[in-house]
């Protein structure tokens, strides 16, 4: 069991009557991953996370957590797993420490002994005596992670942990996730914040309309982007003519004094020589790197939301 992958999902489908919330999810989370699970709102992220945790039963397919199926092995499958889906919930009239004590009482006896340690990990020890109702959104998110850490998980599932945070809160959340990964915890991070995923994750899966459209190394996905360039010239029309005659220079467009095109590095080098030979004055030649957001929008068809399917699952 200990050598099995933290998460293996194969053929996950979830239907609610005629509505298909998840249409076929296959993904593998490897030990040590910070794995980004991406998709537009309503694409099926939260529903598939619920199936992975055994909170709802798949219509088809199966999940294994460290080699155990939550639908077959029950709570045994969750022994090394913790996290939260759709945000953590606490008693607002109790302190952060008291909330953790109540949760620890439902878990193993040793969990209580870890309360101060996990509060220190998420940097809430100084506010642990305060009522949770007075916590900021970011503090409640961190308390949710503290609650998950009581179980000493090897796999941590976090559903949109940075959503709704201000820039300082997002920075703190990134730092916390990095520290936890550095402690050897595998992390499955569901998000629609591309820049967060690009900074944190080594592998990603992208879901669209309930199906996975990409799974693999983040660097390999970014490497698929066509290199784009911007060129500015005091004589843009002449520069455009040279670009159109150069092999390897494609998708040339002109906007004012700025040209945009795609090409590989060798073709750009040859273009710069050709422009010099033609005595075309160049004021700027700059490469544009495609972001994860650009690739995400391409893979998801520009979808930003599709609330109806996942609303049924809520």
Secondary structure, DSSP 8 states (H G I E B T S, - for coil): -TTS-SEEEEEEEEEETTEEEEEEEEEEE-TT-EEEEEE-BTSSHHHHHHHHTTSS--SEEEEEBTTB-HHHHGGGGGTTEEEESSS----TTSBHHHHHHHHHHTS-GGGGGGHHHHHHHTT-GGGTTSBGGGS-HHHHHHHHHHHHHTT--SEEEEESTTTT--HHHHHHHHHHHHHHHHTT-EEEEEES-HHHHHHH-SEEEEEETTEEEEEEEHHHHHHTS--EEEEEETTHHHHHHHHHHSTT-EEEEEETTEEEEE--HHHHHHHHHHHHHTT--EEEEEEE---HHHHHHHHTTT--B-HHHHHHH-
